[in-house]
Amino acid sequence: MKIEIDARPATKDNSSPFFALRLYPETNEEMGEMEWGINVCSKPSEIRRVCNGTGDKTFHYALIFEKTQDRGKL
């Protein structure tokens, strides 16, 4: 899967910055998994920085999606 970072800083005409991670599935299997995830819950419930190894030298980010009872309110 290809991942692209789209970040636009705030400007004097638009005070709201923009940040997005764009996901580009490269196989039918990846596309199916993405569609399944969107169907479960379209908004992340949490974004977490996860440290691997020792000394915080390596890490990754986890975007966590959970189905909730108030799905209709999202």
TIMI-2910 file (N, C-alpha, C, CB; in pm, 1 decimal, decimal comma, always signed):
<rs>
+----------+----------+----------+----------+----------+----------+----------+----------+----------+----------+----------+----------+------+
!      n_x !      n_y !      n_z !     ca_x !     ca_y !     ca_z !      c_x !      c_y !      c_z !     cb_x !     cb_y !     cb_z ! resn !
+----------+----------+----------+----------+----------+----------+----------+----------+----------+----------+----------+----------+------+
!    +84,6 !   -116,2 !     +0,0 !     +0,0 !     +0,0 !     +0,0 !    +89,6 !   +123,0 !     +0,0 !    -96,5 !     -0,5 !   +121,3 !  Met !
!    +56,8 !   +216,4 !    -83,6 !   +129,4 !   +343,3 !    -88,7 !    +63,2 !   +441,7 !     +8,4 !   +131,6 !   +401,2 !   -234,7 !  Lys !
!   +145,1 !   +514,1 !    +83,7 !    +95,7 !   +614,5 !   +177,6 !   +160,8 !   +747,7 !   +143,2 !   +125,4 !   +573,8 !   +326,0 !  Ile !
!    +80,6 !   +851,3 !   +136,6 !   +129,5 !   +984,3 !   +103,6 !    +86,0 !  +1081,4 !   +213,0 !    +77,3 !  +1030,3 !    -35,6 !  Glu !
!   +175,8 !  +1170,8 !   +251,3 !   +142,7 !  +1273,2 !   +351,0 !   +105,5 !  +1401,0 !   +277,8 !   +261,8 !  +1298,0 !   +449,7 !  Ile !
!     -9,3 !  +1454,7 !   +310,8 !    -58,8 !  +1579,2 !   +251,5 !    -74,7 !  +1679,0 !   +366,1 !   -195,9 !  +1557,4 !   +173,1 !  Asp !
!    +16,9 !  +1774,2 !   +373,0 !    +13,2 !  +1873,1 !   +481,1 !    +17,7 !  +2012,6 !   +420,9 !   +131,2 !  +1852,4 !   +580,6 !  Ala !
!    -73,5 !  +2095,8 !   +463,2 !    -79,1 !  +2233,5 !   +415,0 !    -83,0 !  +2325,8 !   +535,8 !   -203,1 !  +2256,9 !   +322,1 !  Arg !
!    +18,9 !  +2409,7 !   +550,9 !    +18,3 !  +2500,6 !   +664,9 !    -89,2 !  +2607,0 !   +651,5 !   +153,9 !  +2566,2 !   +680,4 !  Pro !
!   -122,8 !  +2666,2 !   +763,4 !   -219,6 !  +2775,7 !   +762,8 !   -161,4 !  +2893,7 !   +684,9 !   -256,8 !  +2818,3 !   +908,3 !  Ala !
!   -248,7 !  +2967,0 !   +619,3 !   -207,9 !  +3088,6 !   +547,9 !   -282,2 !  +3206,8 !   +607,6 !   -236,0 !  +3077,0 !   +394,3 !  Thr !
!   -246,7 !  +3326,5 !   +567,9 !   -315,8 !  +3441,9 !   +625,5 !   -460,3 !  +3450,6 !   +577,8 !   -241,9 !  +3570,4 !   +590,4 !  Lys !
!   -492,3 !  +3387,0 !   +464,6 !   -630,2 !  +3384,7 !   +415,9 !   -711,8 !  +3270,1 !   +475,7 !   -630,9 !  +3374,1 !   +264,9 !  Asp !
!   -642,6 !  +3163,9 !   +518,3 !   -709,6 !  +3047,4 !   +576,0 !   -632,9 !  +3007,6 !   +701,7 !   -717,1 !  +2927,8 !   +473,1 !  Asn !
!   -688,4 !  +3035,8 !   +817,6 !   -617,1 !  +3012,4 !   +943,0 !   -617,4 !  +2866,2 !   +987,6 !   -677,1 !  +3097,0 !  +1051,0 !  Ser !
!   -688,2 !  +2779,9 !   +918,1 !   -694,8 !  +2639,2 !   +956,1 !   -596,1 !  +2556,0 !   +874,6 !   -837,2 !  +2585,4 !   +937,6 !  Ser !
!   -497,7 !  +2494,3 !   +939,7 !   -407,1 !  +2406,5 !   +865,4 !   -478,5 !  +2277,6 !   +826,1 !   -281,5 !  +2374,6 !   +949,0 !  Pro !
!   -417,6 !  +2201,2 !   +735,9 !   -476,2 !  +2077,4 !   +685,6 !   -369,7 !  +1968,7 !   +692,8 !   -530,0 !  +2094,5 !   +539,0 !  Phe !
!   -408,0 !  +1850,3 !   +736,5 !   -316,0 !  +1737,0 !   +739,6 !   -394,5 !  +1611,3 !   +707,7 !   -244,5 !  +1725,0 !   +877,9 !  Phe !
!   -342,4 !  +1531,7 !   +616,7 !   -408,5 !  +1405,8 !   +580,0 !   -304,4 !  +1300,9 !   +545,1 !   -505,5 !  +1426,8 !   +461,3 !  Ala !
!   -335,4 !  +1177,6 !   +576,7 !   -259,9 !  +1063,4 !   +527,5 !   -344,9 !  +1002,6 !   +416,9 !   -227,2 !   +958,4 !   +642,6 !  Leu !
!   -292,6 !   +999,3 !   +297,2 !   -366,7 !   +941,8 !   +185,2 !   -316,5 !   +800,0 !   +161,4 !   -351,3 !  +1028,9 !    +56,5 !  Arg !
!   -409,5 !   +705,2 !   +162,0 !   -377,1 !   +563,4 !   +144,4 !   -417,0 !   +519,6 !     +4,8 !   -448,0 !   +476,2 !   +251,2 !  Leu !
!   -323,6 !   +456,3 !    -64,0 !   -348,3 !   +409,2 !   -199,9 !   -330,0 !   +257,4 !   -204,0 !   -253,1 !   +479,5 !   -301,8 !  Tyr !
!   -439,3 !   +180,8 !   -191,0 !   -428,7 !    +34,5 !   -200,1 !   -373,5 !     -5,2 !   -337,2 !   -567,3 !    -32,6 !   -175,7 !  Pro !
!   -281,5 !   -101,9 !   -337,2 !   -218,7 !   -144,3 !   -462,2 !   -266,3 !   -280,3 !   -510,3 !    -70,3 !   -147,2 !   -445,7 !  Glu !
!   -344,5 !   -350,4 !   -428,0 !   -397,3 !   -481,0 !   -469,1 !   -546,6 !   -485,5 !   -436,5 !   -320,7 !   -598,6 !   -397,8 !  Thr !
!   -615,0 !   -580,3 !   -495,9 !   -757,1 !   -599,1 !   -465,7 !   -777,5 !   -637,0 !   -319,2 !   -817,5 !   -707,1 !   -557,0 !  Asn !
!   -684,1 !   -714,2 !   -262,8 !   -694,3 !   -752,6 !   -122,2 !   -684,9 !   -629,1 !    -31,8 !   -583,7 !   -854,2 !    -86,1 !  Glu !
!   -589,7 !   -541,0 !    -59,9 !   -577,7 !   -418,2 !    +19,4 !   -702,1 !   -331,4 !     +4,2 !   -452,7 !   -338,9 !    -22,3 !  Glu !
!   -755,8 !   -323,0 !   -115,7 !   -876,8 !   -244,0 !   -138,8 !   -993,1 !   -301,9 !    -59,1 !   -911,6 !   -239,6 !   -289,3 !  Met !
!  -1007,2 !   -433,8 !    -59,5 !  -1114,3 !   -498,7 !    +15,0 !  -1102,6 !   -474,4 !   +164,6 !  -1114,4 !   -647,0 !    -12,7 !  Gly !
!   -979,8 !   -480,6 !   +217,2 !   -959,5 !   -455,1 !   +359,1 !   -992,3 !   -309,9 !   +394,5 !   -815,4 !   -487,8 !   +398,5 !  Glu !
!   -955,6 !   -216,8 !   +308,2 !   -986,9 !    -75,9 !   +332,5 !  -1138,0 !    -54,0 !   +330,7 !   -918,3 !    +14,1 !   +227,3 !  Met !
!  -1206,5 !   -111,2 !   +233,6 !  -1351,6 !    -94,9 !   +225,0 !  -1420,7 !   -155,8 !   +346,7 !  -1405,2 !   -159,1 !    +96,4 !  Glu !
!  -1370,1 !   -270,6 !   +394,1 !  -1425,6 !   -332,8 !   +513,7 !  -1407,5 !   -238,6 !   +632,7 !  -1358,3 !   -470,1 !   +541,2 !  Trp !
!  -1286,5 !   -181,6 !   +648,6 !  -1259,0 !    -91,5 !   +759,8 !  -1346,8 !    +32,3 !   +757,0 !  -1114,3 !    -50,9 !   +758,4 !  Gly !
!  -1367,2 !    +88,9 !   +640,1 !  -1453,2 !   +206,8 !   +626,5 !  -1596,3 !   +171,7 !   +665,3 !  -1448,6 !   +262,0 !   +481,9 !  Ile !
!  -1640,7 !    +51,6 !   +629,8 !  -1775,6 !     +8,3 !   +662,9 !  -1793,7 !     -9,0 !   +813,3 !  -1807,8 !   -121,8 !   +591,5 !  Asn !
!  -1689,5 !    -56,1 !   +882,5 !  -1696,7 !    -75,1 !  +1027,7 !  -1706,9 !    +60,3 !  +1097,0 !  -1573,1 !   -153,2 !  +1079,5 !  Val !
!  -1619,1 !   +152,3 !  +1061,2 !  -1619,7 !   +284,4 !  +1123,1 !  -1534,9 !   +376,5 !  +1038,7 !  -1567,8 !   +279,3 !  +1269,5 !  Cys !
!  -1593,0 !   +485,4 !   +993,9 !  -1521,7 !   +571,6 !   +899,9 !  -1432,2 !   +675,6 !   +964,8 !  -1619,2 !   +640,4 !   +813,2 !  Ser !
!  -1438,3 !   +691,5 !  +1098,2 !  -1353,5 !   +790,3 !  +1166,0 !  -1269,0 !   +720,7 !  +1272,1 !  -1439,5 !   +903,1 !  +1230,1 !  Lys !
!  -1140,1 !   +755,4 !  +1280,0 !  -1058,0 !   +691,9 !  +1383,5 !  -1101,3 !   +735,2 !  +1522,8 !   -910,1 !   +725,2 !  +1362,3 !  Pro !
!  -1100,7 !   +639,2 !  +1615,0 !  -1133,7 !   +670,7 !  +1753,8 !  -1010,0 !   +715,5 !  +1830,3 !  -1197,1 !   +549,5 !  +1822,6 !  Ser !
!   -892,6 !   +682,9 !  +1775,9 !   -768,1 !   +718,0 !  +1844,4 !   -653,0 !   +715,1 !  +1744,8 !   -740,5 !   +621,4 !  +1962,9 !  Glu !
!   -556,8 !   +803,2 !  +1766,3 !   -431,3 !   +801,3 !  +1691,3 !   -321,7 !   +791,0 !  +1795,9 !   -413,7 !   +930,2 !  +1598,4 !  Ile !
!   -237,7 !   +688,8 !  +1782,7 !   -139,4 !   +660,6 !  +1886,4 !     +0,5 !   +647,8 !  +1826,6 !   -176,8 !   +532,7 !  +1962,0 !  Arg !
!    +99,6 !   +704,7 !  +1893,8 !   +239,1 !   +685,3 !  +1856,3 !   +289,5 !   +566,7 !  +1937,3 !   +326,2 !   +815,2 !  +1881,9 !  Arg !
!   +341,2 !   +464,1 !  +1869,5 !   +383,9 !   +340,6 !  +1933,5 !   +535,0 !   +328,4 !  +1920,2 !   +312,4 !   +217,3 !  +1871,4 !  Val !
!   +604,3 !   +315,3 !  +2033,6 !   +749,8 !   +301,2 !  +2033,9 !   +787,5 !   +153,6 !  +2025,1 !   +811,2 !   +365,5 !  +2160,9 !  Cys !
!   +882,7 !   +122,6 !  +1939,6 !   +933,4 !    -13,5 !  +1921,9 !  +1076,0 !    -18,6 !  +1974,8 !   +927,5 !    -57,7 !  +1771,7 !  Asn !
!  +1121,2 !   -133,1 !  +2015,5 !  +1260,6 !   -147,8 !  +2056,0 !  +1291,3 !    -73,2 !  +2184,5 !  +1351,7 !    -99,2 !  +1946,3 !  Gly !
!  +1418,9 !    -39,1 !  +2199,8 !  +1462,1 !    +27,9 !  +2322,6 !  +1503,8 !   +171,0 !  +2291,3 !  +1578,6 !    -49,2 !  +2389,4 !  Thr !
!  +1487,8 !   +254,8 !  +2388,6 !  +1532,7 !   +392,3 !  +2375,5 !  +1449,7 !   +477,6 !  +2281,9 !  +1671,4 !   +393,4 !  +2329,9 !  Gly !
!  +1329,9 !   +435,6 !  +2248,9 !  +1241,4 !   +511,9 !  +2159,3 !  +1306,9 !   +546,6 !  +2026,1 !  +1196,7 !   +639,4 !  +2227,5 !  Asp !
!  +1398,5 !   +459,9 !  +1979,0 !  +1469,4 !   +489,4 !  +1854,8 !  +1385,7 !   +459,0 !  +1731,6 !  +1598,1 !   +411,0 !  +1849,0 !  Lys !
!  +1289,9 !   +371,5 !  +1743,4 !  +1200,5 !   +341,5 !  +1631,2 !  +1056,4 !   +349,5 !  +1680,8 !  +1231,2 !   +200,1 !  +1570,0 !  Thr !
!   +968,9 !   +392,5 !  +1593,4 !   +828,1 !   +402,0 !  +1630,0 !   +742,5 !   +399,0 !  +1505,0 !   +800,7 !   +529,9 !  +1711,0 !  Phe !
!   +613,1 !   +380,7 !  +1526,0 !   +516,7 !   +390,5 !  +1417,0 !   +389,6 !   +453,1 !  +1474,0 !   +487,5 !   +249,4 !  +1352,1 !  His !
!   +299,8 !   +489,1 !  +1386,1 !   +172,9 !   +547,1 !  +1427,8 !    +61,1 !   +447,4 !  +1400,8 !   +146,1 !   +681,0 !  +1354,4 !  Tyr !
!    -32,9 !   +439,0 !  +1492,7 !   -149,3 !   +352,3 !  +1476,3 !   -274,0 !   +438,8 !  +1472,9 !   -158,1 !   +246,6 !  +1590,4 !  Ala !
!   -351,0 !   +428,5 !  +1365,7 !   -481,9 !   +492,1 !  +1356,4 !   -581,9 !   +383,8 !  +1390,2 !   -508,9 !   +555,7 !  +1213,2 !  Leu !
!   -653,7 !   +401,1 !  +1499,8 !   -739,2 !   +295,5 !  +1553,6 !   -885,4 !   +326,6 !  +1521,6 !   -718,6 !   +280,4 !  +1706,9 !  Ile !
!   -951,9 !   +230,5 !  +1460,4 !  -1093,0 !   +242,0 !  +1424,8 !  -1169,2 !   +139,5 !  +1505,8 !  -1116,0 !   +221,6 !  +1271,3 !  Phe !
!  -1274,8 !   +181,6 !  +1574,0 !  -1356,3 !    +90,6 !  +1652,5 !  -1502,8 !   +117,3 !  +1623,2 !  -1326,7 !   +105,6 !  +1803,4 !  Glu !
!  -1578,0 !    +10,5 !  +1607,6 !  -1721,7 !    +25,2 !  +1589,0 !  -1784,0 !    +60,6 !  +1722,7 !  -1784,9 !   -104,2 !  +1530,5 !  Lys !
!  -1867,2 !   +163,8 !  +1722,8 !  -1930,9 !   +207,2 !  +1846,8 !  -2081,9 !   +201,0 !  +1831,0 !  -1885,9 !   +350,1 !  +1885,3 !  Thr !
!  -2151,4 !   +206,5 !  +1943,5 !  -2296,2 !   +200,2 !  +1940,3 !  -2357,4 !   +323,8 !  +1876,0 !  -2350,1 !   +182,9 !  +2079,8 !  Gln !
!  -2291,2 !   +437,9 !  +1887,3 !  -2346,2 !   +562,2 !  +1830,2 !  -2292,2 !   +588,3 !  +1690,3 !  -2313,9 !   +681,5 !  +1920,9 !  Asp !
!  -2275,6 !   +483,9 !  +1610,7 !  -2222,2 !   +493,3 !  +1474,0 !  -2295,0 !   +597,7 !  +1391,3 !  -2231,0 !   +358,6 !  +1404,5 !  Arg !
!  -2424,1 !   +610,6 !  +1409,3 !  -2502,7 !   +705,6 !  +1333,1 !  -2470,0 !   +850,8 !  +1363,4 !  -2646,4 !   +681,8 !  +1358,1 !  Gly !
!  -2408,1 !   +876,5 !  +1478,9 !  -2376,8 !  +1013,1 !  +1518,6 !  -2242,8 !  +1060,8 !  +1465,7 !  -2378,3 !  +1024,4 !  +1667,8 !  Lys !
!  -2162,5 !   +969,9 !  +1404,6 !  -2029,3 !  +1008,2 !  +1356,4 !  -2034,2 !  +1101,0 !  +1239,5 !  -1950,9 !   +887,7 !  +1319,1 !  Leu !
+----------+----------+----------+----------+----------+----------+----------+----------+----------+----------+----------+----------+------+
</rs>
